[in-house]
Amino acid sequence: MKSSVLPMPLNWIMVTGLLLTLTGCLGSNTKSDQAQETMPNWVSSPPKDSTHLYGVGSAPRIENIALAFTQAEQNGNAQIAQQLRTQVSQVNTQDTQVRSGQGGEQVSKIQTAYTQVTTSPIELEQAINQQRFTGQNYVYALQAIDRTRIVAKLTFAINETDNQIRKQASILTTPLPKPPAVQDWQVYMQLIPHFAQRKAYAEELSLYSTERTLAGQADADIQIIEAQLSKALASFGFDTSKTNQADALASALSHFGLTPKANSLFKLNSRTQQHHETQGGRFYVFEDGTLELMDPTGSRLASWTVSSRGIAKRLESAQEKATLNWANQAIEAMFTWLTRLD
């Protein structure tokens, strides 16, 4: 039996076609692999400019590609937040160095008073996605925050707060920089939350602004008012000598930026009682009582009823903790009342 042999020209055409087909497939796969492995520059080197903050996030590539990109964007936002946290650490270090200089104790007191006031947050720009890239095993997202829009909002908020400070200071009965007048104590106390709000805005502004030395800097008149407030807090003292918790209340006053001082503008009275229980080898001491704030004429301005607890293995330690907790809560209630905005 004879084998069938294709004519020579036809055999050559089939072989050539087969080689071209294989070559085309190989070439196509190589180009696809190269395309998947070629990442855009922003993956390894995020953009840098004065108008935006950038962060690159990645996540494993899964079947639900939308979910993978959501995770990558969240990771990119976290990278931006980390940049801001680093700046926060640097700002706090600078503040500590400033406070350690001449007159640091007075500045520290007024800064402490600011930190005890809850400020109103401002709605800032959110990070948005600018670029996406799908790799072979991971997806990548380029996130960005428009710092110029944030700076504009915070600058406007600071200016509005400064106007409120000026308006409040205009009520003072004695012109600056004369010594603070006793009759103006309410005006000064209500300046605290305004300066606390300004401080919060200025700290945020320093994170987003590229002008580190000028961001949030107060005008000369605002600086004069703040210095006068510092003098008022130092001179308007609180006399705790007539209370049973004199030391604990004095410590709490200092923590809130207020000055404990004998024979001062305000006098504090307190009436408290303790009782205790034992459980599991520990003493539970409960302290209940009232703190009164008296004005220079001896009239009661306000009072607060507070309950506290102290726990320790020794009765004396539990009693001491209960008293400290009571004093802190009582002074916090008084401070909130003093700095309230009508």
Secondary structure, 3 states (H helix, E strand, C coil): CCCCCCCHHHHHHHHHHHHHHHHHHHHHHHHHHHHHHCCCHHHHCCCCCCCEEEEEEEEECCCCHHHHHHHHHHHHHHHHHHHHHHHHHHHHHHHHHHHCCCCHHHHHHHHHHHHCCCCCCCCCCCCEEEEEEECCCEEEEEEEEEHHHHHHHHHHHHHHHHHHHHHHHCCCCCCCCCCCCHHHHHHHHHHHHHHHHHHHHHHHHHHHCCCCCCCCCCCHHHHHHHHHHHHHHHHCEEECCCCCCHHHHHHHHHHCCCEECCCCCEEEEEEEEEEEEEECCEEEEEEEEEEEEECCCCCEEEEEEEEEEEEECCHHHHHHHHHHHHHHHHHHHHHHHHCCCC
